[in-house]
């Protein structure tokens, strides 16, 4: 992520979800509220 994306997320109170694309079912699992991820709230 670049600084502009981080600033936009911060200014609009949007969380940033960090996860591995290498995990099987990674993105689908995150959308379902499962899997391993880190949520950054600014």
PDB file with SEQRES, HELIX, SHEET and CRYST1 records, atoms N, CA, C and O in Angstrom:
SEQRES   1 A   42  UNK UNK UNK UNK UNK UNK UNK UNK UNK UNK UNK UNK UNK          
SEQRES   2 A   42  UNK UNK UNK UNK UNK UNK UNK UNK UNK UNK UNK UNK UNK          
SEQRES   3 A   42  UNK UNK UNK UNK UNK UNK UNK UNK UNK UNK UNK UNK UNK          
SEQRES   4 A   42  UNK UNK UNK                                                  
HELIX    1 AA1 UNK A    3  UNK A   11  1                                   9    
HELIX    2 AA2 UNK A   26  UNK A   31  1                                   6    
SHEET    1 AA1 2 UNK A  16  UNK A  18  0                                        
SHEET    2 AA1 2 UNK A  38  UNK A  40 -1                                        
CRYST1    1.000    1.000    1.000  90.00  90.00  90.00 P 1           1          
ATOM      1  N   UNK A   1       0.849  -1.185   0.000  1.00  0.00           N  
ATOM      2  CA  UNK A   1       0.000   0.000   0.000  1.00  0.00           C  
ATOM      3  C   UNK A   1       0.885   1.234   0.000  1.00  0.00           C  
ATOM      4  O   UNK A   1       1.980   1.244   0.562  1.00  0.00           O  
ATOM      5  N   UNK A   2       0.390   2.246  -0.630  1.00  0.00           N  
ATOM      6  CA  UNK A   2       1.131   3.497  -0.615  1.00  0.00           C  
ATOM      7  C   UNK A   2       0.538   4.449   0.420  1.00  0.00           C  
ATOM      8  O   UNK A   2      -0.520   4.181   0.989  1.00  0.00           O  
ATOM      9  N   UNK A   3       1.220   5.545   0.652  1.00  0.00           N  
ATOM     10  CA  UNK A   3       0.811   6.491   1.688  1.00  0.00           C  
ATOM     11  C   UNK A   3      -0.549   7.101   1.389  1.00  0.00           C  
ATOM     12  O   UNK A   3      -1.309   7.381   2.316  1.00  0.00           O  
ATOM     13  N   UNK A   4      -0.875   7.313   0.122  1.00  0.00           N  
ATOM     14  CA  UNK A   4      -2.159   7.901  -0.231  1.00  0.00           C  
ATOM     15  C   UNK A   4      -3.308   6.974   0.160  1.00  0.00           C  
ATOM     16  O   UNK A   4      -4.313   7.433   0.703  1.00  0.00           O  
ATOM     17  N   UNK A   5      -3.171   5.684  -0.107  1.00  0.00           N  
ATOM     18  CA  UNK A   5      -4.218   4.722   0.247  1.00  0.00           C  
ATOM     19  C   UNK A   5      -4.403   4.652   1.760  1.00  0.00           C  
ATOM     20  O   UNK A   5      -5.527   4.571   2.254  1.00  0.00           O  
ATOM     21  N   UNK A   6      -3.307   4.684   2.477  1.00  0.00           N  
ATOM     22  CA  UNK A   6      -3.394   4.645   3.943  1.00  0.00           C  
ATOM     23  C   UNK A   6      -4.067   5.909   4.466  1.00  0.00           C  
ATOM     24  O   UNK A   6      -4.896   5.838   5.372  1.00  0.00           O  
ATOM     25  N   UNK A   7      -3.721   7.056   3.907  1.00  0.00           N  
ATOM     26  CA  UNK A   7      -4.328   8.321   4.334  1.00  0.00           C  
ATOM     27  C   UNK A   7      -5.825   8.337   4.032  1.00  0.00           C  
ATOM     28  O   UNK A   7      -6.612   8.791   4.863  1.00  0.00           O  
ATOM     29  N   UNK A   8      -6.230   7.852   2.862  1.00  0.00           N  
ATOM     30  CA  UNK A   8      -7.653   7.801   2.520  1.00  0.00           C  
ATOM     31  C   UNK A   8      -8.420   6.888   3.473  1.00  0.00           C  
ATOM     32  O   UNK A   8      -9.528   7.216   3.897  1.00  0.00           O  
ATOM     33  N   UNK A   9      -7.830   5.746   3.807  1.00  0.00           N  
ATOM     34  CA  UNK A   9      -8.477   4.835   4.753  1.00  0.00           C  
ATOM     35  C   UNK A   9      -8.617   5.496   6.116  1.00  0.00           C  
ATOM     36  O   UNK A   9      -9.668   5.405   6.751  1.00  0.00           O  
ATOM     37  N   UNK A  10      -7.557   6.161   6.565  1.00  0.00           N  
ATOM     38  CA  UNK A  10      -7.589   6.840   7.866  1.00  0.00           C  
ATOM     39  C   UNK A  10      -8.625   7.958   7.869  1.00  0.00           C  
ATOM     40  O   UNK A  10      -9.433   8.048   8.793  1.00  0.00           O  
ATOM     41  N   UNK A  11      -8.612   8.808   6.850  1.00  0.00           N  
ATOM     42  CA  UNK A  11      -9.511   9.962   6.803  1.00  0.00           C  
ATOM     43  C   UNK A  11     -10.980   9.569   6.697  1.00  0.00           C  
ATOM     44  O   UNK A  11     -11.856  10.336   7.099  1.00  0.00           O  
ATOM     45  N   UNK A  12     -11.255   8.393   6.165  1.00  0.00           N  
ATOM     46  CA  UNK A  12     -12.633   7.928   5.995  1.00  0.00           C  
ATOM     47  C   UNK A  12     -13.019   6.836   6.975  1.00  0.00           C  
ATOM     48  O   UNK A  12     -14.046   6.178   6.806  1.00  0.00           O  
ATOM     49  N   UNK A  13     -12.194   6.641   8.004  1.00  0.00           N  
ATOM     50  CA  UNK A  13     -12.457   5.658   9.073  1.00  0.00           C  
ATOM     51  C   UNK A  13     -12.681   4.255   8.517  1.00  0.00           C  
ATOM     52  O   UNK A  13     -13.545   3.526   9.004  1.00  0.00           O  
ATOM     53  N   UNK A  14     -11.903   3.871   7.493  1.00  0.00           N  
ATOM     54  CA  UNK A  14     -11.997   2.537   6.909  1.00  0.00           C  
ATOM     55  C   UNK A  14     -10.903   1.644   7.487  1.00  0.00           C  
ATOM     56  O   UNK A  14      -9.750   2.066   7.572  1.00  0.00           O  
ATOM     57  N   UNK A  15     -11.239   0.430   7.883  1.00  0.00           N  
ATOM     58  CA  UNK A  15     -10.209  -0.478   8.372  1.00  0.00           C  
ATOM     59  C   UNK A  15      -9.364  -1.000   7.214  1.00  0.00           C  
ATOM     60  O   UNK A  15      -9.818  -1.045   6.070  1.00  0.00           O  
ATOM     61  N   UNK A  16      -8.149  -1.389   7.521  1.00  0.00           N  
ATOM     62  CA  UNK A  16      -7.270  -2.049   6.558  1.00  0.00           C  
ATOM     63  C   UNK A  16      -7.136  -3.489   7.012  1.00  0.00           C  
ATOM     64  O   UNK A  16      -6.763  -3.749   8.156  1.00  0.00           O  
ATOM     65  N   UNK A  17      -7.436  -4.425   6.129  1.00  0.00           N  
ATOM     66  CA  UNK A  17      -7.340  -5.846   6.438  1.00  0.00           C  
ATOM     67  C   UNK A  17      -6.093  -6.396   5.740  1.00  0.00           C  
ATOM     68  O   UNK A  17      -5.954  -6.294   4.521  1.00  0.00           O  
ATOM     69  N   UNK A  18      -5.197  -6.975   6.526  1.00  0.00           N  
ATOM     70  CA  UNK A  18      -3.950  -7.519   6.005  1.00  0.00           C  
ATOM     71  C   UNK A  18      -4.029  -9.044   6.092  1.00  0.00           C  
ATOM     72  O   UNK A  18      -4.294  -9.600   7.158  1.00  0.00           O  
ATOM     73  N   UNK A  19      -3.793  -9.720   4.946  1.00  0.00           N  
ATOM     74  CA  UNK A  19      -3.858 -11.174   4.927  1.00  0.00           C  
ATOM     75  C   UNK A  19      -2.959 -11.703   3.824  1.00  0.00           C  
ATOM     76  O   UNK A  19      -2.497 -10.944   2.971  1.00  0.00           O  
ATOM     77  N   UNK A  20      -2.716 -12.996   3.842  1.00  0.00           N  
ATOM     78  CA  UNK A  20      -1.851 -13.644   2.860  1.00  0.00           C  
ATOM     79  C   UNK A  20      -2.662 -14.135   1.672  1.00  0.00           C  
ATOM     80  O   UNK A  20      -3.662 -14.833   1.841  1.00  0.00           O  
ATOM     81  N   UNK A  21      -2.238 -13.776   0.491  1.00  0.00           N  
ATOM     82  CA  UNK A  21      -2.881 -14.288  -0.726  1.00  0.00           C  
ATOM     83  C   UNK A  21      -2.486 -15.733  -0.991  1.00  0.00           C  
ATOM     84  O   UNK A  21      -3.114 -16.402  -1.812  1.00  0.00           O  
ATOM     85  N   UNK A  22      -1.457 -16.223  -0.310  1.00  0.00           N  
ATOM     86  CA  UNK A  22      -0.979 -17.590  -0.515  1.00  0.00           C  
ATOM     87  C   UNK A  22      -1.783 -18.634   0.248  1.00  0.00           C  
ATOM     88  O   UNK A  22      -1.684 -19.826  -0.040  1.00  0.00           O  
ATOM     89  N   UNK A  23      -2.578 -18.194   1.219  1.00  0.00           N  
ATOM     90  CA  UNK A  23      -3.385 -19.131   1.994  1.00  0.00           C  
ATOM     91  C   UNK A  23      -4.526 -19.671   1.138  1.00  0.00           C  
ATOM     92  O   UNK A  23      -5.181 -18.899   0.438  1.00  0.00           O  
ATOM     93  N   UNK A  24      -4.780 -20.977   1.177  1.00  0.00           N  
ATOM     94  CA  UNK A  24      -5.918 -21.521   0.422  1.00  0.00           C  
ATOM     95  C   UNK A  24      -7.235 -20.903   0.894  1.00  0.00           C  
ATOM     96  O   UNK A  24      -7.523 -20.890   2.090  1.00  0.00           O  
ATOM     97  N   UNK A  25      -8.025 -20.396  -0.037  1.00  0.00           N  
ATOM     98  CA  UNK A  25      -9.300 -19.782   0.314  1.00  0.00           C  
ATOM     99  C   UNK A  25      -9.138 -18.485   1.075  1.00  0.00           C  
ATOM    100  O   UNK A  25     -10.067 -18.049   1.754  1.00  0.00           O  
ATOM    101  N   UNK A  26      -7.975 -17.858   0.975  1.00  0.00           N  
ATOM    102  CA  UNK A  26      -7.652 -16.676   1.771  1.00  0.00           C  
ATOM    103  C   UNK A  26      -8.679 -15.562   1.677  1.00  0.00           C  
ATOM    104  O   UNK A  26      -9.270 -15.187   2.690  1.00  0.00           O  
ATOM    105  N   UNK A  27      -8.906 -15.024   0.486  1.00  0.00           N  
ATOM    106  CA  UNK A  27      -9.816 -13.900   0.344  1.00  0.00           C  
ATOM    107  C   UNK A  27     -11.251 -14.301   0.647  1.00  0.00           C  
ATOM    108  O   UNK A  27     -11.971 -13.559   1.315  1.00  0.00           O  
ATOM    109  N   UNK A  28     -11.670 -15.441   0.175  1.00  0.00           N  
ATOM    110  CA  UNK A  28     -13.026 -15.921   0.447  1.00  0.00           C  
ATOM    111  C   UNK A  28     -13.227 -16.127   1.950  1.00  0.00           C  
ATOM    112  O   UNK A  28     -14.288 -15.807   2.486  1.00  0.00           O  
ATOM    113  N   UNK A  29     -12.213 -16.658   2.623  1.00  0.00           N  
ATOM    114  CA  UNK A  29     -12.308 -16.854   4.068  1.00  0.00           C  
ATOM    115  C   UNK A  29     -12.425 -15.542   4.822  1.00  0.00           C  
ATOM    116  O   UNK A  29     -13.176 -15.445   5.793  1.00  0.00           O  
ATOM    117  N   UNK A  30     -11.686 -14.534   4.381  1.00  0.00           N  
ATOM    118  CA  UNK A  30     -11.755 -13.224   5.034  1.00  0.00           C  
ATOM    119  C   UNK A  30     -13.164 -12.645   4.897  1.00  0.00           C  
ATOM    120  O   UNK A  30     -13.717 -12.111   5.859  1.00  0.00           O  
ATOM    121  N   UNK A  31     -13.738 -12.754   3.707  1.00  0.00           N  
ATOM    122  CA  UNK A  31     -15.098 -12.240   3.495  1.00  0.00           C  
ATOM    123  C   UNK A  31     -16.114 -12.964   4.367  1.00  0.00           C  
ATOM    124  O   UNK A  31     -17.131 -12.385   4.749  1.00  0.00           O  
ATOM    125  N   UNK A  32     -15.845 -14.228   4.683  1.00  0.00           N  
ATOM    126  CA  UNK A  32     -16.746 -15.015   5.524  1.00  0.00           C  
ATOM    127  C   UNK A  32     -16.451 -14.818   7.015  1.00  0.00           C  
ATOM    128  O   UNK A  32     -17.122 -15.408   7.863  1.00  0.00           O  
ATOM    129  N   UNK A  33     -15.443 -13.985   7.338  1.00  0.00           N  
ATOM    130  CA  UNK A  33     -15.094 -13.752   8.737  1.00  0.00           C  
ATOM    131  C   UNK A  33     -14.245 -14.851   9.338  1.00  0.00           C  
ATOM    132  O   UNK A  33     -14.177 -14.992  10.559  1.00  0.00           O  
ATOM    133  N   UNK A  34     -13.593 -15.635   8.481  1.00  0.00           N  
ATOM    134  CA  UNK A  34     -12.745 -16.730   8.938  1.00  0.00           C  
ATOM    135  C   UNK A  34     -11.317 -16.476   8.463  1.00  0.00           C  
ATOM    136  O   UNK A  34     -11.036 -15.456   7.834  1.00  0.00           O  
ATOM    137  N   UNK A  35     -10.437 -17.393   8.764  1.00  0.00           N  
ATOM    138  CA  UNK A  35      -9.070 -17.279   8.289  1.00  0.00           C  
ATOM    139  C   UNK A  35      -8.203 -16.439   9.206  1.00  0.00           C  
ATOM    140  O   UNK A  35      -8.636 -15.981  10.263  1.00  0.00           O  
ATOM    141  N   UNK A  36      -6.975 -16.253   8.773  1.00  0.00           N  
ATOM    142  CA  UNK A  36      -5.995 -15.504   9.546  1.00  0.00           C  
ATOM    143  C   UNK A  36      -5.784 -14.150   8.893  1.00  0.00           C  
ATOM    144  O   UNK A  36      -5.413 -14.069   7.722  1.00  0.00           O  
ATOM    145  N   UNK A  37      -6.020 -13.085   9.651  1.00  0.00           N  
ATOM    146  CA  UNK A  37      -5.837 -11.749   9.132  1.00  0.00           C  
ATOM    147  C   UNK A  37      -5.594 -10.786  10.290  1.00  0.00           C  
ATOM    148  O   UNK A  37      -5.821 -11.119  11.454  1.00  0.00           O  
ATOM    149  N   UNK A  38      -5.137  -9.607   9.954  1.00  0.00           N  
ATOM    150  CA  UNK A  38      -4.958  -8.543  10.933  1.00  0.00           C  
ATOM    151  C   UNK A  38      -5.783  -7.354  10.476  1.00  0.00           C  
ATOM    152  O   UNK A  38      -5.729  -6.952   9.313  1.00  0.00           O  
ATOM    153  N   UNK A  39      -6.534  -6.807  11.389  1.00  0.00           N  
ATOM    154  CA  UNK A  39      -7.354  -5.624  11.076  1.00  0.00           C  
ATOM    155  C   UNK A  39      -6.702  -4.409  11.705  1.00  0.00           C  
ATOM    156  O   UNK A  39      -6.464  -4.377  12.912  1.00  0.00           O  
ATOM    157  N   UNK A  40      -6.413  -3.408  10.884  1.00  0.00           N  
ATOM    158  CA  UNK A  40      -5.801  -2.159  11.356  1.00  0.00           C  
ATOM    159  C   UNK A  40      -6.874  -1.088  11.294  1.00  0.00           C  
ATOM    160  O   UNK A  40      -7.381  -0.760  10.222  1.00  0.00           O  
ATOM    161  N   UNK A  41      -7.209  -0.555  12.439  1.00  0.00           N  
ATOM    162  CA  UNK A  41      -8.238   0.496  12.515  1.00  0.00           C  
ATOM    163  C   UNK A  41      -7.558   1.785  12.923  1.00  0.00           C  
ATOM    164  O   UNK A  41      -6.883   1.832  13.951  1.00  0.00           O  
ATOM    165  N   UNK A  42      -7.726   2.833  12.131  1.00  0.00           N  
ATOM    166  CA  UNK A  42      -7.007   4.094  12.410  1.00  0.00           C  
ATOM    167  C   UNK A  42      -7.810   5.177  12.922  1.00  0.00           C  
ATOM    168  O   UNK A  42      -7.290   6.262  13.181  1.00  0.00           O  
TER     169      UNK A  42                                                      
END                                                                             
